[in-house]
């Protein structure tokens, strides 16, 4: 294609894939969708998919979709992150699982202080609890995940990945680089289920 890409408008279609029947099923739901597709927008825990949604009025909320009953709910974000005076272009949010809770890490672009909050009850704005305010973390760009021992992992502005220890406040370099918006820390757990061998 030459020139500027053409943006096409389309209706959102939500489908669920069933591993047992090897088939897709369309959902008759009008689910709010996230505006962005990079790491930190979506997170899964205990059979529920979560993502955050920014409304045009600059109000944000968490969308939670329960896979067992195919019902979704929304939870307004904490009050300090729903101030109509903030500019969403310069305000970043990242979701992750933190101590068996859904956690939201937020910061303003170019600021090196990060706010970590968790929520306990779906649909209840007041159930958000701010756990930590960490900073000053120089040259840190955005979080990419949490380790099993409680360490947080970040990507620096130069692309280097670092580990932040919440107990000591120390930062360790990992000797690895990651792409913006694409790198993520995932905790691996062995399963007793057999995947089976694949044949040629």
N, C-alpha and C positions, 0 to 999 in steps of 0.2 A: 504494500500500500504506500502511496505517496502522500505527502502532506500530513495534516493533523488527523489523528484517529477519530473515527466517528463514534460517538457515545450513543448506544442503543438503550432505550427504555424497555424494561420487561417486567412482568409480574413475577414475584418470588414464588418458587415452587419448593416445597419441603417434602422430602422423601426419607423413608427409613429402609435400610437394607437388612434383610434377614439372612443370617449365615446358614441356617438350617435349610431353608427353601431356596437359597441362592436367588432371591428375587427382591425387587424394590416395590415399596408401597407408598403411594402419595398420601400425605396428611392433609386433612381438611381443616387447616389452621391458618390464621393470619398472624404469624409470629413476627415480632419486631426483629430486625436483623441488625447486625453490627455494621458500621460504616467502613470498617477497615478489616483487613485479613491477616495482619502480621501477628507475630508471637506476643502473647500477653493479653489478647482480647478474649480468648476462649479458654475455659478450663473445665475439667470433668472430675466429679467426685461422687462416689456412692450412688451411681445410677442417675445422676442429674448433670446435665450440661448447663454451664453458666457462661454468659458473655455480657459485656456492658454495651449500652446504647446511649448515644448522645442525641438529645432532641434538638430541634431547631431553636427552641427558646433557651438553649444553653443549660437545660436541666438534664441530668443524667440519671440512669437507673440500671440496675442489674436485672437481666432476664435469666430465668431459671426454667429449664425444660426437663420434666421428669420422664424418663424413657419408659418406666413401668406402666404409667397410666396415661401417658401422652398429654399431660396437662402442663401449661406454663404459667408462671407467675412473675411479677415484677416487684423489685424492691428499690425504692429511691436511694440514691447514694447519700453518704453522710452530708450533713448541712454545710460543713466547711468546704465541701467539693461541689456544692450546688449553688454557690453564690453567683448571682446573675452578672456580677461585675467581672468575672474572670473571662479571659479570652481562650476558648478551647484550642486555638491554634498553638498556644504556648503552654498548654496544660496537658501533661501526659498521665495516663492511667495504665496499670498493668495488673492482671489477675494471676493468682497462683494459689496452690494449696499450701497452707501454713498451719502446722499443729492441728491437723484434722478440721480445719475451717477454711472457708473461702476467704482469701485475703486480697485486699486492694492496695497496691503501692502507687502513690501519686507524687508528682513533683512538677514544678514549673521548668520549662526548658531554660537552660543556662543557669539554673540554680542547682546546688549540690546537696540539698536537703531533701530527704525522702520520708513521706508519711506512710506508715503501715497500719491498716485497719482491717478488722475481721468482722463478719456478721454472723449472728446466731439463729435468726428466725426469718424465714421467707416472708416477704411482704411488709416487714416492720422496719421502718426507717430508723427508729430509735435503737434497734438492736445492734447497730454498728458500734464497735469499740475501737478506739485508737490505741494500738499497742506500743508503737515506737515512733520516734522521730529520730532518724539517723542522719548524720552529716557533721561536719563538712567533709564531703567525699570529692576531692578534686579530680577533675577530668573524667568523672563517671558519666556515662550517657544514659543507660537504662538497665533495669534488672532483666535477667534471663532465666531465673529459677532459684530453687532452694535445694540444698543438699540434705541428706538424711540426718546429719548431725546438727542441723540448725543453721549452717552457713548459708549466706545469700551470695549469689553469683551475679556479676554485672559485666556489661560490655563498656569498655572505655571509649572515649572519642577517637582514639587512634586504632580502634578495632581489637585491642588486646582484651582478653577475658581475665577477670580477677575474682577472687573469693574474699568475702567480707565476713569476719567472725563477729557475731552479735555480742558475744560475751566479752571479748577483749577489745573490740573496735579496730582490730588490725586487718590490713588488706594484703593479700598474697597474690602475686602474679602467677598465672598458670602456664605461661609459655605458649598459649594458643590464641588464634585470632578467629573472629566470627563476623559474618556479614550483618549489616544493620537490618533489624526487623526479622531476621531469619534464624538466628542461633537461639538455642534453648537448652536448658539443663533438664534432663528427664531421669527420674529415679527408676532403676531397673530392679524388678523383683522376680525371682524364679517362680515358675508355676508348676504345679503337680500335673497339669493337663498335658497330654501328649498332642503335639501338632501333627505328627505323622510325617512320613518321608515322602518327598516329591520325586516322581519318576520322570525320566526324559520322554 
